[in-house]
């Protein structure tokens, strides 16, 4: 299953280039079947810019993840 995430353009570029390997979110997808994410770059780009696969979703308090 695919999900769409709005991401600031500078972070979307870093994900697509491979520089950024993690995307931190306060909320996790409702469905646990999500395996791909379509990225929507927010303003000023305002369009779909790419897609990436999810290898694993980590759930924990921020201090424990760091």
N, C-alpha and C positions, 0 to 999 in steps of 0.2 A: 504494500500500500504506500502511496505517496502523500506527503503533506507539503504545504507551502508555508514558508517563513519570510517575513519581511526583515531585511537586514540592511544596516547602513552600508552605503556603497564602498567605503574604505575597508570594511570587514569582509564584504562579499568578494572584493578583489583579492584579499589575502587568502581567503578560502580557496578560490579558484586557482591561485598561483601555487598552492600547497604550503604557503608560509604559515597559515593558521590551520591547525588540525582539530581544534575543539570549538564548539559553540556553546556558551553557557546561557542557560535559560532559567527563569524563575519557575516556569510551569512546563511540565512535560506533556507530551501528546496524550490526548484522551485514549486513543487506541494504542495498544502495544504492538500492533502489526505494522507500524510505520518502518519502512526499510530504506526509503529514499526521500530526500528533501529537495523541493524546487525553491530556488532563492529568488525573492523579489527584492531588488535594490530600491530603497526608498529615495525620496527626493534628493538631488535634482534628477537622478536617473529615471526613476519611476517606471521600471519594466522588469520582466523576468530576465535574469542574467545567467542562470546555470542551474545545475543539479548536482547533488552529491549523495553518496550512500552512507547509511548509518551502520557502523560496525558494532557499537555497543552504547547503551545509555547508562550513564552513571547517576545514581540518585543518592545524595547525602547532603549534609550541611556544608556550606562553603568552606569553613575552616578545615573540615575533614578531607575535602577534595583537594585542597591545596597541599 
